[in-house]
Amino acid sequence: MNATADLSILTLIANASIVVKIVLAILIVLSLASWTVIFRKFFAITRATRQTDDFESRFWSGTELTKLLETANRSRDAAGMEERIFAAGMNEFMKQRQSPASGGDVVNRVSRAMRAVFTREMDHLEGGLPLLASIGSTSPYIGLFGTVWGIMNAFTGLSSLENASLAVVAPGIAEALVATAIGLFAAIPAVAAYNYFNNRTGRLSNRVEGFSEEFLNILERQSRS
């Protein structure tokens, strides 16, 4: 029999014990889930960044705040996170201007309204990142469990043989090591993607928070006028 064919990946998986096969199935499912989250987060964060760029260019171009608010309220579903935060703050500001509240109270209420929307938007944008972190941290251990189990089976089978050699035990060990390889295959992209997306969402969060502070300063000056 061809030794190379016997030790091919598909042959090793087909000949693996039921426990190792279950471990491999779990790792494949985790890898598919990881890649699904990776693609979804990539497009979501890219879209959020592009929408933020677009809104900031309109905001700092000198367009009147009331006109920006009309646009944000009219296209609420298509608006980006920063535009929705602006709309929440501006809507609250317009309501408070009609009440006898002092300027400081107005700004505090606007700030709370914007913070609530900001928290909700960031929760949505960061959705899926904990799953990537979990897959990245647990997949190697799941694969290691399959490897340990496979090696135990390989050496246990030697007890029934009179003449044991490396050629006899090698296929069993190779089957077991496939679990570790697939565990790393699932973990490495998940860890890399988590770090990348966590960095991008962190920078976007800082950017939006900076805009919110500048916007509040503008509203505070208007509330005193």
C-alpha positions, 0 to 999 in steps of 0.5 A: 500500500502506498505510504503517502496515500495512507498518511494523506489528510483525508485518509487520516481523518477517515481513519481517526477514532470517533472522538477525534472526528467529533473534535475535528467537526467542532473545530471546522464549525468554529472555523466557519463561524470565525470566518463568517464573523470576520467577513461581516465585521470587515464590511460593517466596520468599513461601512461605518468608517466610510459613513463617518468620513462622509458625515464629518465632511458635511458637518465641517463644511459649514452646513447649518445644523438644522439642515444636517438634522433634517437629513439625518431624520429623513434618512435614519436607516441609512445614516452612520453611527456618528450621524445618529449620535448627532441627530440624538443630541440635536433633537434633544437640544431642540427640545430643551431650547423650548424649556426654561432649563439653564444652558448647563442643564441643556448640555448635560441632557444632550450629552446623556442622549448622545451617550446612550446612542453611542453605547448602543452603536458601539455594542452593535459594532463590536458584536461578534468580537467576543466570539472571535476571542473565544474561538481564538483562545479555545480552539488550540485546546480543543485540538490538543484534546483530540491529539492527546486522545488520538495518541492515547489510542495509538499507544493503547493499541500497541499493547495487543501487538507482539512486535511494535515499531514506529511504522505501526504507531505512526498513522495513529499519531499522525491522525492525532496531530491533525486535530492540533493542526486544524485547531491552529487553523481555526485559532490563528485567523480568529486571533488576528482578526480580533486584534485587527477589528478591536483596533479599528473599532477602538480608533473609530470609538475615539474618533466619534467621542472626539466629535461628540465633545466638539459638537457639545462645545458648539451646542454649549456656545449656542445655548448661551447665546 
